[in-house]
Amino acid sequence: MTEHRQCVRYLFLRIQSAWRRLPSDTQVHHKEEFVATLMGFRGKLLLRSYSLMGTRGDCDLLLWHVSDRLETLQALETAIFSTALGGYLEIAHSYLGLTKRSEYEFPELPDAASRTVIRPADARYLFVYPFVKRRAWYALPFVERQEAMQDHVRIGRKYPSIRINTTYSFGLDDQEFVVVFEGDDPGEFLDLVMELRGSPASAYTERDTPVFTCIQMSLYDTLDSLGGAAPEQRAAEGKDEADGFTAVGSIADLPPGGCKRVYLGADAVALFNVGGTLYAIADRCSHGRASLSEGTVDEARNTLQCPWHGGRFDLATGQPTAGPPSAPIKTFQVRVNGEHIFVR
């Protein structure tokens, strides 16, 4: 039986400084077009976005995408660089790999057999680096390599909150592996790496740099982290100081069945038109920080399904109606005056 494998790409991008000098409305248009373009690939691949602002000096964001076909990854990159924002983006680093079952046996790891399918966790941070072993490693008897990897696993199990994803790049890219860790505590990851340095297998490492510390965000939040037009600046243009409502768009922009992501001060807000009734909720899921404006509305139940993990929220109250979320999301008041939509 042929093993099912997935194609995995880690695309690190940097934004040209000239983009931050563009007019505010142009920056906003670029972001909206970019998100719409990538959302057109939903159902074709898995896509996660991360910011590296403040953690690296040579790249600004990561797009982690997984597909069953290399051609889909190629189509996505072509689409990215066909957008207006793509004209200001440059590839800082790129790593390609395939999922594959390990040649080593780890019966104590119940999910070892399922590592051919990427299932991202809800962790806040992603730590990525290419990895190459010395040729002497492959000359060792298999039994010795198995024992060394068992020791590696033993150390890793001391840090259960850190989860590893390994993809294989032999013959496909310059590295042999792309090693990726997910976790919520950078300090715990640091301790794990320091302890692994003393393991027998570590002596056979040829290269394991550069290392990327990535902060998980929705695609919109990742783009906002690049700088340029700040949410406060965009919202301030429509502020009605008399009653606290803020103009966020027009009815023409939000037809029945439509959704739109807007800003209220520093808050990202997801607007929905459900059968002519408008709802406004916080755009970030209370469970995994997904952008809820990318979710799916069930008009019959008046609920919204999170695009990442399938949780559901009542659009009117923000209360979760189905797990995994347990905490509610903030709701906002909406009113329509003429052709304009106001939120507070």
ABEGO torsion letter per residue (X at the ends): XBBBBBBBBBBBBBBBAAAAABBAAAAAAAAAAAAAAAAAABGABBBBBBBABGABAABABBBBBBBABAAAAAAAAAAAAABAAAAABBBABBBBBBBBBBABBBAABAAAAAAABBBBBABABBBBBBBBBBAAAAABBAAAAAAAAAAAAAAAAABAABBBBBBBABGABABABBBBBBBABAAAAAAAAAAAAABAAAAABABAOBBBBBBBBBAAAAAAAAEEBBAAAAAAAABBAAAGBBBAEBAAABBBGBBBBBBBEABBBBBBBBGGBBBBBBABBAAAGBBAAABBBBAAAGBBBBAAAGBBBBAAAGBBABOABABBBBBBBBBBBEABBBBX
